[in-house]
Amino acid sequence: MRQYRQSEPVDFVIVGTGAGGGTLACRLAEHGFSVVAMDAGPYFRPLEDFASDESEQTKLYWTDDRIVDGANPLQMGGNNSGKAVGGSTVHFAMVSLRFRPEWFKSRSLLGYGADWPLDWREMWRYYSEVEDALKIAGPITYPWGPHRPRYPYRAHELNAAARALADGCEALGIQWTETPIATLSAPRGLAHPCVYRGFCTSGCSTNAKQSALVTWIPRAIAAGAEIRDLAMVGRIEADNSNLATGVHYHRDGQWRFQRARNVVVAGYAIETPRLLLNSATDRFPAGLANSSGLVGKNLMVQSNQAVWGTMEREVRSYKGPPSLAITEHWNYEDKGKDFFGGYCYMSQGPLPQLWANTLLSARGLWGPHLISEMENYNHVVGLKIVGEMLPQEANRVTLADETDQYGLRIPRITYSWCDNDRRLIDHSLAFMTEALEAVDATDIWRQNDDTCHLNGTARMGNDPLTSVVNADCRSWDIRNLWICDGSVFPTVGGVNPSLTIQAIACRTADRIKTMARRGEL
């Protein structure tokens, strides 16, 4: 791997190497730019560093101190953020879904949220590019939305948990399909297919999972990029000409400075605004890229409620990836809703420790009651949503007075559900309950308060008064400062965001290449 000198200004320094930063590093390097991509976490080698051990694999999560408040404080950590090269994709559930086309103009077409400054047809092309890069395994035809090409790899066989979802959908008269996921269903080079060991969300020790760590990052290195791990970026330097000149980062026990012609922030929806706010100067007292006052605002998670039951037959839902079957019925069907937005729901396969923690936190089980319930583990069946929660300026990331181990102010994360969020959740819980009842599940109960995925806090738009970056992820205020991760989302939709983040990163890289050719950088 090439290594650049700190005193040598590279074309791009990228902060974060997940779905946004890792993808962008690859594509910019392949376009011929010099790139240094930094990550606060280690550069793990899955074959050597990952274990089939839930406790051991918590090393993949961002567990630094954060303060949470609001009416519905968020649970932070393993369910929504990562600290390793590859970011959250190292432990994501691999579900790879496209946005419904209308969501890119949800305000204009559906009456809620905010319009994106992107055209769905252009995004459709980039979705196909990312799906091919990750060798997504999915169904031959997809039941919802415009026509799309066949997925690169065949869908995985359904496990018993997925079959329960399929049977429930058929009983209720709605469509379902195999979930498009980023794990191999056939060999890819030296990587063999998924062996259905079930440790997907704790890292994958076989390299079947096609995370940024094993897809985009190796390509970036081959194209000449440097991946600088264990490098915590604390501040972006900006000069009197309103240009970013590089980043201050902590590595090997000391602060260092990397010069750059362009700076890209790709730290996801919490660390991205934290870095911009911590980089305030006399010229930018409210933080960088914040003339709109929207940096840190419109934080959005997604609802992640579940319904669980017990089957007479063995399910053993841990066998295979956790979400092998899905329905997007309520993403594409607008009739019969008392809420804006949509949700999909998927089959579930929690590992034993996660399941025990779920029983403890959601049902208060402990001691002999917990042991008794764990004896039913192999018979548990579950359905879980990814639901759209609406952008609200009051949901935000600000800086607390407390500091971390680097002397940096830590983020304060404020979150409250709105009435629309509650109506969506209530609808989903009732519908999933019907689906489990239809397959004769018993002892059905609801998990009411879970959330997942972090988006917003630096939204893109067409107007510098109402957005932080433009459609190309370029800051309105500082022309060589870019933001490329889920924080640019104006809305979140009812699907997992990773595919859209990667598609945006590919588009941004191509736009940068075009601008460079025209002399517009």
C-alpha positions as CSV (number, residue, x, y, z in Angstrom):
1,M,0.0,0.0,0.0
2,R,1.3,3.4,-1.0
3,Q,2.1,5.8,1.9
4,Y,1.9,9.5,1.5
5,R,3.9,12.0,3.5
6,Q,2.0,14.3,5.8
7,S,3.7,17.3,4.3
8,E,2.6,16.2,0.9
9,P,-0.8,17.6,0.0
10,V,-2.9,14.8,-1.4
11,D,-5.8,15.4,-3.7
12,F,-8.3,14.0,-1.2
13,V,-8.2,13.1,2.4
14,I,-11.3,11.2,3.4
15,V,-12.4,10.9,7.0
16,G,-14.1,7.5,7.4
17,T,-13.9,4.3,5.4
18,G,-17.4,2.9,5.5
19,A,-20.1,2.7,2.9
20,G,-19.5,6.3,1.9
21,G,-15.8,6.9,2.5
22,G,-14.6,3.5,1.5
23,T,-16.5,3.5,-1.8
24,L,-15.5,7.1,-2.6
25,A,-11.8,6.3,-1.8
26,C,-11.9,3.4,-4.3
27,R,-13.6,5.4,-7.1
28,L,-11.5,8.5,-6.7
29,A,-8.2,6.5,-6.7
30,E,-9.4,4.6,-9.7
31,H,-10.1,8.0,-11.4
32,G,-6.4,8.9,-10.8
33,F,-6.6,11.1,-7.7
34,S,-4.2,10.8,-4.8
35,V,-6.2,9.6,-1.8
36,V,-5.6,9.1,1.9
37,A,-8.6,7.6,3.7
38,M,-8.5,7.7,7.6
39,D,-10.4,5.6,10.1
40,A,-10.5,5.8,13.9
41,G,-10.7,2.1,14.1
42,P,-8.3,-0.8,13.2
43,Y,-7.7,-2.4,9.9
44,F,-9.0,-5.9,10.7
45,R,-8.2,-9.0,8.6
46,P,-11.4,-11.2,8.9
47,L,-9.7,-14.5,8.4
48,E,-7.3,-13.8,11.3
49,D,-9.1,-11.2,13.5
50,F,-12.7,-12.3,13.5
51,A,-14.1,-14.9,15.9
52,S,-17.4,-16.8,16.2
53,D,-17.9,-15.1,19.5
54,E,-20.5,-12.3,20.1
55,S,-18.6,-10.7,23.0
56,E,-15.2,-10.7,21.2
57,Q,-16.8,-9.0,18.1
58,T,-18.0,-6.0,20.0
59,K,-14.6,-4.6,19.1
60,L,-16.2,-3.7,15.7
61,Y,-18.7,-1.2,17.3
62,W,-18.3,2.5,18.1
63,T,-18.7,2.5,21.9
64,D,-17.0,5.8,22.8
65,D,-18.9,8.0,25.1
66,R,-22.0,9.8,23.7
67,I,-24.8,11.5,25.6
68,V,-28.3,10.7,24.5
69,D,-31.5,12.5,25.5
70,G,-34.9,13.6,24.1
71,A,-38.3,11.9,24.6
72,N,-37.0,8.7,22.9
73,P,-33.2,8.5,23.6
74,L,-31.4,6.4,21.1
75,Q,-29.4,3.3,21.9
76,M,-26.0,3.8,20.4
77,G,-23.3,1.2,19.5
78,G,-23.5,-2.1,17.6
79,N,-27.0,-1.6,16.1
80,N,-26.0,1.6,14.2
81,S,-22.3,2.5,14.1
82,G,-18.9,0.9,13.7
83,K,-15.3,1.7,14.5
84,A,-13.1,-0.2,12.0
85,V,-11.9,0.1,8.5
86,G,-15.0,-0.6,6.5
87,G,-17.2,1.2,9.1
88,S,-20.6,-0.3,9.9
89,T,-20.5,-2.5,6.8
90,V,-18.2,-4.8,8.7
91,H,-21.1,-5.8,10.9
92,F,-24.1,-4.8,8.9
93,A,-26.8,-7.4,8.1
94,M,-26.0,-7.1,4.3
95,V,-29.6,-6.2,3.3
96,S,-29.2,-4.2,0.0
97,L,-32.3,-2.4,-1.1
98,R,-33.1,0.4,-3.5
99,F,-35.1,3.4,-2.6
100,R,-38.6,3.6,-4.0
101,P,-38.3,6.1,-6.9
102,E,-41.0,8.4,-5.5
103,W,-39.0,8.8,-2.2
104,F,-36.5,11.0,-4.1
105,K,-39.3,13.5,-4.5
106,S,-41.3,12.6,-1.4
107,R,-42.4,16.2,-0.7
108,S,-43.6,16.9,-4.3
109,L,-45.1,13.5,-5.0
110,L,-46.2,12.1,-1.6
111,G,-46.7,15.2,0.5
112,Y,-44.2,14.7,3.3
113,G,-40.4,15.0,4.1
114,A,-38.1,16.8,1.7
115,D,-37.2,16.4,-2.0
116,W,-33.8,15.1,-2.9
117,P,-31.8,17.0,-5.5
118,L,-31.2,13.7,-7.4
119,D,-33.1,11.9,-10.1
120,W,-34.2,8.3,-9.4
121,R,-33.2,7.2,-12.9
122,E,-29.7,8.3,-12.4
123,M,-29.6,6.6,-9.1
124,W,-31.0,3.4,-10.6
125,R,-27.9,3.2,-12.8
126,Y,-25.6,3.6,-9.8
127,Y,-27.6,1.1,-7.9
128,S,-26.9,-1.5,-10.6
129,E,-23.2,-0.6,-10.5
130,V,-23.0,-1.1,-6.8
131,E,-25.0,-4.4,-6.9
132,D,-22.5,-5.7,-9.4
133,A,-19.5,-4.6,-7.4
134,L,-20.8,-6.4,-4.3
135,K,-22.2,-9.4,-6.3
136,I,-25.5,-9.0,-4.5
137,A,-27.4,-12.3,-4.2
138,G,-31.1,-11.8,-5.0
139,P,-34.2,-13.0,-6.7
140,I,-34.5,-13.4,-10.5
141,T,-37.3,-10.8,-10.6
142,Y,-38.1,-8.2,-7.9
143,P,-41.8,-7.7,-7.2
144,W,-41.8,-4.0,-6.5
145,G,-40.9,-0.8,-8.4
146,P,-39.6,-0.3,-11.9
147,H,-37.8,-3.1,-13.8
148,R,-34.2,-3.8,-12.7
149,P,-31.6,-6.1,-14.0
150,R,-31.3,-9.6,-12.6
151,Y,-29.1,-9.7,-9.5
152,P,-25.5,-10.8,-10.1
153,Y,-25.7,-13.9,-7.9
154,R,-28.6,-16.3,-7.3
155,A,-30.7,-15.8,-4.1
156,H,-29.8,-17.8,-1.0
157,E,-32.1,-20.7,-0.1
158,L,-34.7,-19.8,2.5
159,N,-34.2,-21.0,6.1
160,A,-37.1,-21.9,8.3
161,A,-37.4,-18.3,9.7
162,A,-37.7,-16.9,6.1
163,R,-40.2,-19.6,5.2
164,A,-42.4,-18.4,8.1
165,L,-42.4,-14.9,6.7
166,A,-43.2,-16.2,3.2
167,D,-46.1,-18.3,4.5
168,G,-47.4,-15.4,6.5
169,C,-47.4,-13.1,3.5
170,E,-49.1,-15.6,1.3
171,A,-51.8,-16.1,4.0
172,L,-52.4,-12.3,4.1
173,G,-52.4,-12.0,0.3
174,I,-49.3,-9.8,-0.1
175,Q,-46.1,-10.4,-2.0
176,W,-42.7,-11.4,-0.6
177,T,-39.3,-12.3,-2.1
178,E,-35.9,-13.5,-1.2
179,T,-33.9,-10.6,0.4
180,P,-31.1,-9.1,-1.8
181,I,-28.1,-9.4,0.4
182,A,-24.3,-8.7,0.1
183,T,-23.0,-12.2,0.9
184,L,-21.9,-14.7,-1.7
185,S,-24.1,-17.4,-2.9
186,A,-21.4,-18.7,-5.3
187,P,-17.6,-18.5,-5.3
188,R,-16.0,-15.1,-6.1
189,G,-12.3,-15.4,-6.8
190,L,-10.7,-16.8,-3.7
191,A,-13.8,-16.1,-1.6
192,H,-16.1,-19.1,-1.1
193,P,-19.9,-18.8,-0.7
194,C,-21.6,-18.2,2.6
195,V,-21.5,-21.2,4.9
196,Y,-24.6,-20.1,6.9
197,R,-22.8,-19.9,10.2
198,G,-25.0,-17.0,11.4
199,F,-22.4,-14.5,12.7
200,C,-23.0,-12.0,10.0
201,T,-23.8,-9.0,12.3
202,S,-20.7,-9.9,14.4
203,G,-18.3,-9.7,11.4
204,C,-17.8,-12.5,8.9
205,S,-14.7,-14.6,9.4
206,T,-14.9,-16.3,6.0
207,N,-15.0,-13.2,3.7
208,A,-18.3,-14.3,2.2
209,K,-19.8,-11.0,3.4
210,Q,-19.1,-8.3,0.8
211,S,-18.5,-5.4,3.1
212,A,-16.5,-2.3,2.1
213,L,-13.6,-3.9,4.0
214,V,-13.3,-6.7,1.4
215,T,-14.7,-5.0,-1.7
216,W,-14.0,-1.3,-2.1
217,I,-11.0,-1.0,0.2
218,P,-8.8,-3.6,-1.6
219,R,-9.6,-1.9,-4.9
220,A,-8.7,1.5,-3.5
221,I,-5.4,0.2,-2.3
222,A,-4.7,-1.4,-5.7
223,A,-5.4,1.9,-7.4
224,G,-2.9,3.7,-5.1
225,A,-4.9,5.0,-2.1
226,E,-3.5,4.8,1.4
227,I,-5.8,3.5,4.2
228,R,-4.6,5.0,7.4
229,D,-6.2,3.2,10.3
230,L,-6.2,4.1,14.1
231,A,-6.3,7.7,13.0
232,M,-8.9,9.8,14.9
233,V,-9.6,13.0,13.0
234,G,-10.4,15.8,15.5
235,R,-10.5,19.0,13.4
236,I,-10.5,20.2,9.8
237,E,-8.2,23.2,9.2
238,A,-9.6,26.0,7.1
239,D,-7.7,29.1,5.9
240,N,-8.7,32.7,5.4
241,S,-9.6,32.0,1.8
242,N,-12.5,29.8,3.0
243,L,-10.7,26.7,1.9
244,A,-10.0,23.5,3.8
245,T,-6.2,22.8,3.9
246,G,-6.2,19.4,5.7
247,V,-7.1,17.5,8.8
248,H,-5.6,17.2,12.3
249,Y,-5.6,13.6,13.5
250,H,-4.4,11.6,16.5
251,R,-2.3,8.5,15.8
252,D,0.5,6.7,17.6
253,G,0.0,8.9,20.7
254,Q,0.3,12.3,19.1
255,W,-1.5,14.8,17.0
256,R,-0.5,15.1,13.3
257,F,-1.6,17.1,10.3
258,Q,-2.3,15.8,6.8
259,R,-2.4,18.4,4.1
260,A,-4.9,18.0,1.3
261,R,-6.4,19.9,-1.6
262,N,-9.8,18.5,-0.8
263,V,-11.3,17.2,2.4
264,V,-14.2,14.6,2.5
265,V,-16.1,13.9,5.7
266,A,-17.6,10.5,5.7
267,G,-18.0,9.7,9.4
268,Y,-21.7,8.9,9.3
269,A,-24.5,10.9,10.9
270,I,-23.0,11.4,14.4
271,E,-19.3,11.8,13.9
272,T,-19.7,13.9,10.7
273,P,-21.5,16.8,12.3
274,R,-19.4,16.4,15.4
275,L,-16.3,16.9,13.4
276,L,-17.7,19.9,11.5
277,L,-18.9,21.5,14.8
278,N,-15.5,20.8,16.5
279,S,-13.8,22.5,13.6
280,A,-15.3,25.9,14.3
281,T,-13.1,29.0,13.6
282,D,-13.4,32.7,14.0
283,R,-14.5,32.8,10.4
284,F,-16.9,29.9,10.9
285,P,-18.0,30.2,14.6
286,A,-21.0,27.9,14.1
287,G,-18.8,25.1,12.6
288,L,-17.7,24.4,9.1
289,A,-20.3,24.1,6.3
290,N,-22.9,25.5,8.6
291,S,-24.1,28.8,7.1
292,S,-27.6,27.2,6.9
293,G,-27.5,26.3,10.6
294,L,-28.5,22.8,9.7
295,V,-25.3,20.9,10.5
296,G,-26.4,18.3,13.1
297,K,-30.1,18.9,12.6
298,N,-32.7,16.5,11.0
299,L,-31.1,13.4,12.5
300,M,-33.1,10.4,11.4
301,V,-33.0,6.8,12.6
302,Q,-35.2,4.1,11.3
303,S,-37.8,2.2,13.3
304,N,-36.8,-1.4,13.9
305,Q,-39.7,-2.8,15.9
306,A,-40.3,-6.6,15.9
307,V,-42.9,-9.2,16.7
308,W,-41.8,-12.5,18.1
309,G,-43.5,-15.8,18.6
310,T,-42.9,-19.5,19.2
311,M,-43.3,-22.3,16.6
312,E,-44.1,-25.9,17.5
313,R,-41.5,-27.1,15.0
314,E,-37.8,-26.2,15.3
315,V,-36.8,-22.9,13.5
316,R,-33.1,-22.5,14.4
317,S,-33.2,-19.0,12.9
318,Y,-29.5,-18.4,13.5
319,K,-28.8,-20.8,10.6
320,G,-27.9,-18.5,7.7
321,P,-27.9,-14.7,7.3
322,P,-30.5,-13.1,9.6
323,S,-32.9,-11.7,7.0
324,L,-33.4,-14.1,4.1
325,A,-36.9,-13.1,3.2
326,I,-38.6,-9.7,2.9
327,T,-41.8,-7.9,2.0
328,E,-41.8,-4.3,0.8
329,H,-45.6,-4.3,0.5
330,W,-46.0,-1.3,2.8
331,N,-43.3,0.7,1.1
332,Y,-45.1,0.6,-2.3
333,E,-48.7,0.4,-1.2
334,D,-50.1,3.8,0.0
335,K,-53.7,2.8,0.5
336,G,-54.7,1.6,4.0
337,K,-52.2,3.8,5.8
338,D,-52.8,6.4,8.4
339,F,-49.2,7.6,8.1
340,F,-46.7,9.0,5.7
341,G,-43.7,7.0,4.5
342,G,-43.3,3.2,4.5
343,Y,-41.7,0.2,5.9
344,C,-40.5,-3.3,4.9
345,Y,-40.2,-6.2,7.3
346,M,-37.8,-9.1,7.2
347,S,-37.3,-12.5,8.8
348,Q,-34.9,-12.5,11.8
349,G,-32.1,-14.7,13.1
350,P,-30.7,-13.4,16.4
351,L,-27.6,-15.1,17.9
352,P,-28.0,-16.4,21.5
353,Q,-26.4,-13.6,23.4
354,L,-28.3,-11.0,21.5
355,W,-31.5,-12.9,22.0
356,A,-30.9,-13.1,25.8
357,N,-30.2,-9.4,25.9
358,T,-33.4,-8.8,24.0
359,L,-35.4,-10.8,26.5
360,L,-33.8,-8.9,29.3
361,S,-34.3,-5.4,27.9
362,A,-37.7,-5.8,26.1
363,R,-39.4,-8.2,28.6
364,G,-37.5,-7.8,31.8
365,L,-36.7,-11.5,32.1
366,W,-33.9,-12.5,34.5
367,G,-32.7,-15.5,36.4
368,P,-34.9,-18.7,36.1
369,H,-37.4,-16.9,33.9
370,L,-34.7,-16.0,31.4
371,I,-33.3,-19.5,31.5
372,S,-36.7,-21.0,30.9
373,E,-37.4,-18.7,27.9
374,M,-33.9,-19.4,26.4
375,E,-34.8,-23.1,26.3
376,N,-37.3,-22.1,23.5
377,Y,-34.6,-20.4,21.5
378,N,-34.6,-22.9,18.7
379,H,-38.3,-22.5,18.2
380,V,-38.4,-18.7,18.1
381,V,-39.6,-16.9,15.0
382,G,-39.5,-13.2,14.4
383,L,-40.4,-10.4,12.0
384,K,-38.7,-7.0,12.1
385,I,-39.3,-3.7,10.3
386,V,-37.0,-1.1,8.8
387,G,-39.4,1.9,8.9
388,E,-39.2,5.5,7.7
389,M,-39.0,8.1,10.5
390,L,-39.5,11.7,9.5
391,P,-36.9,14.5,9.5
392,Q,-37.3,16.9,12.4
393,E,-34.9,19.8,13.1
394,A,-35.4,19.1,16.8
395,N,-33.7,15.7,16.4
396,R,-30.1,16.7,16.3
397,V,-26.5,16.3,17.2
398,T,-24.8,19.0,19.2
399,L,-21.6,19.2,21.2
400,A,-21.6,18.4,24.9
401,D,-19.3,20.1,27.4
402,E,-17.7,16.7,28.2
403,T,-14.6,15.6,26.3
404,D,-13.3,12.3,25.2
405,Q,-9.8,10.6,25.5
406,Y,-8.5,13.0,22.7
407,G,-9.8,16.1,24.4
408,L,-12.6,16.5,21.9
409,R,-16.1,17.5,22.8
410,I,-18.3,14.5,22.6
411,P,-21.7,14.5,20.8
412,R,-25.0,15.0,22.5
413,I,-27.7,13.2,20.5
414,T,-31.3,14.3,21.0
415,Y,-34.2,12.3,19.6
416,S,-38.0,12.2,19.9
417,W,-40.5,10.3,17.8
418,C,-43.3,12.3,16.1
419,D,-46.9,11.3,15.8
420,N,-46.3,10.0,12.3
421,D,-43.5,7.8,13.6
422,R,-45.8,6.3,16.2
423,R,-48.6,5.6,13.7
424,L,-46.2,3.8,11.4
425,I,-44.9,1.7,14.2
426,D,-48.4,0.8,15.5
427,H,-49.4,-0.2,11.9
428,S,-46.4,-2.4,11.5
429,L,-46.7,-4.2,14.8
430,A,-50.4,-5.0,14.2
431,F,-49.7,-6.3,10.7
432,M,-46.7,-8.4,11.7
433,T,-48.8,-9.8,14.5
434,E,-51.4,-10.9,12.0
435,A,-48.6,-12.5,9.9
436,L,-47.3,-14.6,12.8
437,E,-50.8,-15.6,13.8
438,A,-51.4,-16.8,10.3
439,V,-48.6,-19.3,10.6
440,D,-49.8,-20.6,13.9
441,A,-47.1,-19.0,16.1
442,T,-48.0,-18.9,19.8
443,D,-46.8,-16.7,22.7
444,I,-46.6,-13.7,20.4
445,W,-45.1,-10.5,21.9
446,R,-44.0,-7.2,20.5
447,Q,-40.6,-5.4,20.8
448,N,-41.7,-1.8,20.7
449,D,-38.7,0.6,21.1
450,D,-35.8,-0.5,18.9
451,T,-34.3,1.7,16.2
452,C,-31.5,1.2,13.6
453,H,-29.4,3.1,11.0
454,L,-28.3,6.8,11.4
455,N,-29.0,9.3,8.6
456,G,-29.4,13.0,8.2
457,T,-27.5,15.9,10.0
458,A,-25.9,17.3,6.8
459,R,-28.6,17.1,4.2
460,M,-28.2,17.7,0.5
461,G,-30.4,20.1,-1.5
462,N,-30.7,22.7,-4.2
463,D,-30.7,25.7,-1.9
464,P,-27.8,26.7,0.4
465,L,-30.4,28.2,2.8
466,T,-32.0,24.9,3.4
467,S,-29.2,22.4,3.0
468,V,-25.6,21.7,3.9
469,V,-24.3,20.3,0.6
470,N,-25.4,20.3,-3.0
471,A,-26.4,17.3,-5.1
472,D,-22.7,16.4,-5.6
473,C,-22.1,16.3,-1.9
474,R,-20.1,19.5,-2.1
475,S,-20.3,22.1,0.7
476,W,-22.1,25.3,-0.2
477,D,-19.7,27.2,2.1
478,I,-16.3,25.7,1.4
479,R,-15.8,24.6,-2.1
480,N,-13.2,21.9,-1.4
481,L,-15.1,20.4,1.5
482,W,-17.3,17.4,0.7
483,I,-19.6,15.2,2.8
484,C,-20.3,11.7,1.5
485,D,-22.2,9.4,3.8
486,G,-25.7,8.8,5.2
487,S,-25.7,12.2,6.8
488,V,-26.6,13.8,3.4
489,F,-30.0,12.0,3.3
490,P,-32.9,14.5,3.3
491,T,-35.2,11.5,4.1
492,V,-34.5,7.9,5.0
493,G,-37.2,5.8,3.3
494,G,-38.2,2.4,4.6
495,V,-35.2,0.3,3.5
496,N,-31.6,-0.2,4.8
497,P,-29.5,2.8,3.6
498,S,-26.1,1.1,2.7
499,L,-26.8,0.6,-1.0
500,T,-28.0,4.2,-1.4
501,I,-24.9,5.5,0.4
502,Q,-22.6,3.6,-1.9
503,A,-24.5,4.6,-5.0
504,I,-24.2,8.3,-3.9
505,A,-20.5,7.8,-3.4
506,C,-20.0,6.4,-6.9
507,R,-22.0,9.3,-8.4
508,T,-20.0,11.8,-6.3
509,A,-16.7,10.4,-7.6
510,D,-17.8,10.5,-11.2
511,R,-19.0,14.1,-10.7
512,I,-15.6,15.1,-9.2
513,K,-13.8,13.5,-12.1
514,T,-16.0,15.6,-14.5
515,M,-15.4,18.8,-12.5
516,A,-11.6,18.1,-12.5
517,R,-11.6,17.7,-16.3
518,R,-13.5,21.0,-16.6
519,G,-11.2,22.8,-14.2
520,E,-14.1,23.3,-11.7
521,L,-12.4,21.8,-8.6
